[in-house]
Amino acid sequence: MKIVVAIDSFKGCLSSEAVEAAAARGVADVFPDAEILCVSVADGGEGTVEALVEGTNGRMATIAVHDPLMRPIQASYGLSGDGQTAIIEMSAASGLTLLSEEERDPLRATTYGTGELILDALGRGCRRFILGAGGSATNDAGIGMLQALGFRFIDSSGLLIGKGGETMQQIADVDFSHVLPSLSTCRFRLATDVKNPLFGPEGAAYVFARQKGGDDRTIPMLDEGLRHFSEVVKRSLHKDISKIPGAGAGGGFAAGCLAFLNASMVSGITLVLEQLRFDENLRGASFVITGEGRMDAQTLQGKVPVGVAEAASRQQIPVYAV
């Protein structure tokens, strides 16, 4: 008998590995002769880097970067076992948890540090990137990240703009002459299940900026900045990102990736299971145990239990969820 255990983390309580270890002990009590295979999983949010690093026999890299307020910090990202793929979560360098509540300010916060992580991975030879857009402190449409990679955003006076969400409305032109040539050979995939557009009532600013320190005065400013950014993209790159579902992920970070890095957006759990070759792990299983900290309506939007269940159903394997 083969039993596969693939459970997401129980946020604020246990990691994916810890939950699966507990489940495996329980299974072993009932089926002492069973082969129990634990597969650490995530859906593009918390724990994704760890799951993919472990699943590909990769390693973590830790480097000096800048936090959302441009202060020096140490941040980590994952490298796949073959050294070709970098797995980067925005939250590592541009995350909300890096700031105290008093410091949260989406007008100032920048994604520059996330760009520094990408830059380091490029230097190590990575040409494939998996980016997670969850948990950010930013609302700058990924401009800071792009600045770190050589894109220059210029105001109406011909000067380089600064950093942070407040600078979006200042952009008059984009200078591509200092962009790293190696970017053209890279493939970027953005793991997110957020469906919010870039701007508007359901956009990045109005839905997410308040938890990042935005208020009734600054949120309309940020929303207008995101709208202006989309107009700059349309003028400079001839791409319309104004209504793409999911472009608002990470405070518009997804929009910046889509426009300037030709990124593709994929379901987080689908991407993770693909990278872990989960279908191969399932072969011959008698049943699967999955779950997450709370199963509710959001679970149906592409969370771990549904992704695992869909994969198992293709091989007609029963699934139990915790």
C-alpha positions as CSV (number, residue, x, y, z in Angstrom):
1,M,0.0,0.0,0.0
2,K,1.2,3.5,-1.0
3,I,-0.2,6.6,0.6
4,V,0.7,10.1,-0.5
5,V,0.5,13.0,2.0
6,A,0.4,16.5,0.5
7,I,-0.9,19.1,2.9
8,D,-0.5,22.9,2.9
9,S,0.8,24.8,6.0
10,F,-1.6,25.6,8.8
11,K,-0.8,29.3,8.9
12,G,0.2,30.6,12.3
13,C,0.4,27.0,13.6
14,L,2.4,24.5,11.6
15,S,4.4,24.3,8.5
16,S,3.6,22.0,5.6
17,E,6.3,19.7,6.7
18,A,5.2,19.6,10.3
19,V,1.5,18.9,9.4
20,E,2.5,16.1,7.0
21,A,4.8,14.5,9.6
22,A,2.0,14.4,12.0
23,A,-0.4,12.9,9.4
24,A,2.3,10.3,8.4
25,R,2.6,9.2,12.0
26,G,-1.1,8.7,12.3
27,V,-1.2,6.7,9.0
28,A,1.7,4.6,10.2
29,D,-0.2,3.7,13.3
30,V,-3.1,2.3,11.3
31,F,-1.1,0.9,8.3
32,P,2.4,0.1,9.7
33,D,3.5,-1.7,6.5
34,A,2.4,1.2,4.1
35,E,4.8,3.2,2.0
36,I,4.1,6.8,3.1
37,L,5.3,9.5,0.7
38,C,5.2,13.1,2.1
39,V,5.3,15.9,-0.6
40,S,5.6,19.4,0.7
41,V,3.3,21.7,-1.3
42,A,2.2,25.3,-1.5
43,D,0.0,27.4,-3.8
44,G,2.3,30.2,-4.7
45,G,2.1,31.9,-1.3
46,E,3.8,31.2,2.0
47,G,6.1,28.2,1.8
48,T,6.4,28.0,-2.0
49,V,10.1,28.6,-2.0
50,E,10.8,26.0,0.6
51,A,8.5,23.4,-1.1
52,L,10.2,23.9,-4.5
53,V,13.7,23.9,-3.1
54,E,13.1,20.7,-1.2
55,G,11.2,19.0,-4.0
56,T,14.0,19.7,-6.6
57,N,16.9,19.0,-4.2
58,G,17.9,22.7,-4.5
59,R,19.3,25.2,-2.1
60,M,18.7,28.6,-0.6
61,A,20.8,31.7,-1.4
62,T,21.0,34.6,1.0
63,I,22.3,38.0,-0.1
64,A,22.4,41.6,1.0
65,V,19.5,43.7,-0.6
66,H,17.3,46.6,0.3
67,D,14.0,46.4,2.2
68,P,10.8,48.3,1.1
69,L,12.2,51.5,2.6
70,M,15.7,51.0,1.0
71,R,17.4,49.9,4.2
72,P,20.0,47.1,3.9
73,I,18.8,43.6,4.9
74,Q,19.6,40.0,4.2
75,A,17.1,38.2,2.1
76,S,16.9,34.6,0.7
77,Y,15.5,33.0,-2.4
78,G,15.6,29.4,-3.8
79,L,17.7,27.8,-6.5
80,S,16.5,24.6,-8.1
81,G,18.6,21.5,-8.0
82,D,19.8,22.0,-11.6
83,G,20.7,25.6,-10.9
84,Q,18.6,26.8,-13.8
85,T,15.5,28.1,-11.9
86,A,15.3,30.8,-9.3
87,I,12.3,30.8,-7.0
88,I,11.7,34.2,-5.5
89,E,9.0,35.5,-3.2
90,M,8.4,39.2,-3.1
91,S,7.9,39.0,0.6
92,A,11.5,38.1,1.2
93,A,12.8,41.6,0.2
94,S,9.6,43.7,-0.3
95,G,7.3,42.1,2.3
96,L,4.9,43.7,4.7
97,T,6.3,41.8,7.7
98,L,9.6,43.6,7.2
99,L,8.0,46.9,8.4
100,S,6.4,47.8,11.6
101,E,2.8,49.1,11.5
102,E,4.1,52.7,11.9
103,E,6.5,52.3,9.0
104,R,3.9,51.0,6.4
105,D,3.6,53.5,3.6
106,P,2.8,52.4,0.1
107,L,3.7,55.8,-1.2
108,R,7.3,55.2,-0.2
109,A,7.6,51.4,-0.3
110,T,9.5,50.0,-3.3
111,T,10.1,46.6,-4.9
112,Y,13.8,47.4,-5.6
113,G,15.0,44.6,-3.3
114,T,13.1,42.0,-5.2
115,G,14.8,43.2,-8.3
116,E,18.1,42.8,-6.6
117,L,17.2,39.1,-5.9
118,I,16.5,38.6,-9.6
119,L,19.8,40.4,-10.5
120,D,21.7,38.0,-8.2
121,A,20.0,34.9,-9.7
122,L,20.9,36.2,-13.2
123,G,24.5,36.4,-12.2
124,R,24.4,32.8,-11.0
125,G,23.2,31.7,-14.5
126,C,19.5,31.3,-13.8
127,R,17.3,32.0,-16.9
128,R,14.0,30.6,-15.5
129,F,12.2,32.4,-12.7
130,I,9.2,31.6,-10.6
131,L,8.0,34.7,-8.8
132,G,5.5,34.8,-5.9
133,A,3.6,38.1,-5.5
134,G,2.1,37.6,-2.1
135,G,2.6,39.5,1.2
136,S,4.1,42.7,-0.3
137,A,4.4,46.0,1.4
138,T,4.4,47.8,-2.0
139,N,2.1,49.5,-4.5
140,D,4.6,50.6,-7.1
141,A,3.6,48.4,-10.1
142,G,7.0,46.7,-9.8
143,I,8.8,49.9,-10.9
144,G,11.5,49.4,-8.2
145,M,12.2,45.9,-9.3
146,L,12.5,47.1,-12.9
147,Q,14.8,49.9,-11.8
148,A,17.2,47.4,-10.2
149,L,17.3,45.5,-13.6
150,G,18.3,48.6,-15.6
151,F,15.0,50.1,-16.7
152,R,15.1,53.9,-16.3
153,F,11.8,55.8,-15.7
154,I,12.1,59.5,-16.6
155,D,9.9,62.4,-15.6
156,S,8.8,65.3,-17.8
157,S,12.0,67.2,-17.0
158,G,14.2,64.3,-18.2
159,L,15.2,63.3,-14.8
160,L,15.1,59.8,-13.3
161,I,12.2,59.4,-10.9
162,G,12.7,58.1,-7.4
163,K,11.3,55.0,-5.8
164,G,7.9,54.1,-4.3
165,G,4.3,54.2,-5.2
166,E,4.2,58.0,-5.2
167,T,6.5,58.1,-8.3
168,M,4.1,56.4,-10.7
169,Q,2.3,59.5,-11.7
170,Q,5.7,61.2,-12.5
171,I,6.7,58.8,-15.3
172,A,6.8,60.5,-18.7
173,D,9.1,58.1,-20.6
174,V,11.1,54.9,-20.3
175,D,14.8,54.5,-21.2
176,F,15.7,50.9,-22.1
177,S,19.4,51.5,-23.0
178,H,20.7,50.2,-19.6
179,V,18.5,47.1,-19.4
180,L,20.4,43.9,-18.9
181,P,20.7,42.0,-22.2
182,S,20.4,38.6,-20.4
183,L,16.7,39.5,-19.6
184,S,15.7,38.8,-23.1
185,T,16.7,35.1,-22.7
186,C,14.8,34.6,-19.5
187,R,11.4,33.1,-18.8
188,F,9.4,34.6,-16.0
189,R,6.3,32.9,-14.5
190,L,4.3,34.6,-11.8
191,A,2.6,32.3,-9.3
192,T,-0.6,33.9,-8.1
193,D,-4.3,33.2,-7.7
194,V,-5.3,36.9,-7.3
195,K,-7.7,38.0,-10.0
196,N,-7.8,41.8,-9.3
197,P,-7.1,44.2,-12.2
198,L,-4.4,46.8,-11.9
199,F,-6.6,49.8,-11.0
200,G,-10.2,50.7,-10.3
201,P,-12.6,49.7,-7.5
202,E,-11.3,46.1,-7.5
203,G,-7.7,47.1,-8.3
204,A,-4.5,46.9,-6.3
205,A,-4.8,50.2,-4.5
206,Y,-8.5,50.0,-3.4
207,V,-8.4,46.4,-2.4
208,F,-4.9,45.9,-0.9
209,A,-3.3,49.3,-0.1
210,R,-5.1,49.9,3.2
211,Q,-3.4,46.9,4.9
212,K,-0.1,48.3,3.6
213,G,-0.6,51.7,5.3
214,G,-2.8,53.4,2.7
215,D,-5.7,55.7,3.8
216,D,-8.5,57.7,2.3
217,R,-6.1,60.3,1.0
218,T,-3.4,58.1,-0.4
219,I,-5.4,55.3,-1.9
220,P,-7.0,57.4,-4.7
221,M,-3.5,58.8,-5.5
222,L,-2.1,55.3,-5.8
223,D,-4.9,54.1,-8.0
224,E,-4.4,57.1,-10.3
225,G,-0.7,56.3,-10.4
226,L,-1.4,52.7,-11.4
227,R,-3.8,54.0,-14.1
228,H,-1.0,56.3,-15.4
229,F,1.5,53.5,-15.4
230,S,-0.8,51.5,-17.6
231,E,-1.0,54.4,-20.0
232,V,2.8,54.6,-20.1
233,V,3.0,50.9,-20.8
234,K,0.5,51.2,-23.7
235,R,2.5,54.1,-25.2
236,S,6.0,52.7,-24.7
237,L,5.4,49.0,-25.3
238,H,2.1,48.9,-27.2
239,K,0.6,46.6,-24.5
240,D,-2.7,47.1,-22.8
241,I,-2.5,45.8,-19.2
242,S,-5.4,47.9,-17.9
243,K,-7.9,45.0,-17.7
244,I,-5.8,41.9,-17.3
245,P,-7.2,39.8,-14.4
246,G,-4.4,39.4,-11.8
247,A,-2.3,42.4,-12.9
248,G,-3.0,44.0,-9.5
249,A,-1.2,41.2,-7.6
250,G,1.6,42.4,-5.3
251,G,0.5,46.1,-5.6
252,G,0.7,45.9,-9.4
253,F,4.0,44.0,-9.3
254,A,2.3,41.5,-11.7
255,A,1.6,44.3,-14.2
256,G,5.2,45.3,-14.2
257,C,6.3,41.8,-14.8
258,L,3.7,41.2,-17.6
259,A,4.6,44.5,-19.4
260,F,8.4,44.6,-19.1
261,L,9.5,41.0,-18.5
262,N,7.0,39.3,-20.7
263,A,6.0,37.2,-17.7
264,S,3.1,34.7,-17.8
265,M,0.7,34.3,-14.9
266,V,-0.1,30.7,-13.7
267,S,-2.0,29.2,-10.9
268,G,0.3,28.8,-7.9
269,I,-0.7,25.3,-7.0
270,T,-0.6,24.1,-10.7
271,L,2.9,25.5,-11.1
272,V,4.2,23.9,-7.8
273,L,2.7,20.5,-8.6
274,E,4.2,20.6,-12.1
275,Q,7.6,21.5,-10.8
276,L,7.4,18.7,-8.2
277,R,6.3,16.2,-10.8
278,F,3.4,15.4,-8.5
279,D,1.7,13.2,-11.1
280,E,4.6,10.8,-10.9
281,N,4.5,10.8,-7.1
282,L,0.9,9.8,-7.2
283,R,1.3,6.7,-9.4
284,G,0.3,3.5,-7.6
285,A,-1.1,5.4,-4.5
286,S,-4.1,3.8,-2.7
287,F,-5.2,7.2,-1.4
288,V,-4.0,10.8,-0.8
289,I,-4.3,13.0,2.3
290,T,-4.4,16.7,1.7
291,G,-5.7,19.8,3.5
292,E,-4.9,23.3,4.7
293,G,-5.4,25.4,7.9
294,R,-8.9,26.4,6.9
295,M,-11.0,25.1,4.1
296,D,-13.7,27.6,2.9
297,A,-14.8,29.3,-0.3
298,Q,-11.2,30.5,-1.0
299,T,-10.1,26.9,-1.2
300,L,-12.1,26.5,-4.4
301,Q,-10.1,29.4,-6.0
302,G,-7.1,27.2,-6.6
303,K,-5.7,26.4,-3.2
304,V,-3.6,23.3,-2.4
305,P,-6.5,20.8,-1.5
306,V,-8.3,21.5,-4.8
307,G,-5.1,21.3,-6.8
308,V,-4.1,18.0,-5.2
309,A,-7.6,16.6,-5.6
310,E,-7.7,17.4,-9.3
311,A,-4.3,15.8,-9.8
312,A,-5.4,12.7,-7.9
313,S,-8.8,12.5,-9.8
314,R,-7.0,12.2,-13.1
315,Q,-5.6,8.9,-11.8
316,Q,-8.8,7.9,-10.0
317,I,-7.2,8.0,-6.6
318,P,-9.4,8.8,-3.6
319,V,-8.5,11.9,-1.6
320,Y,-9.1,12.8,2.1
321,A,-8.8,16.4,3.2
322,V,-8.0,17.7,6.7
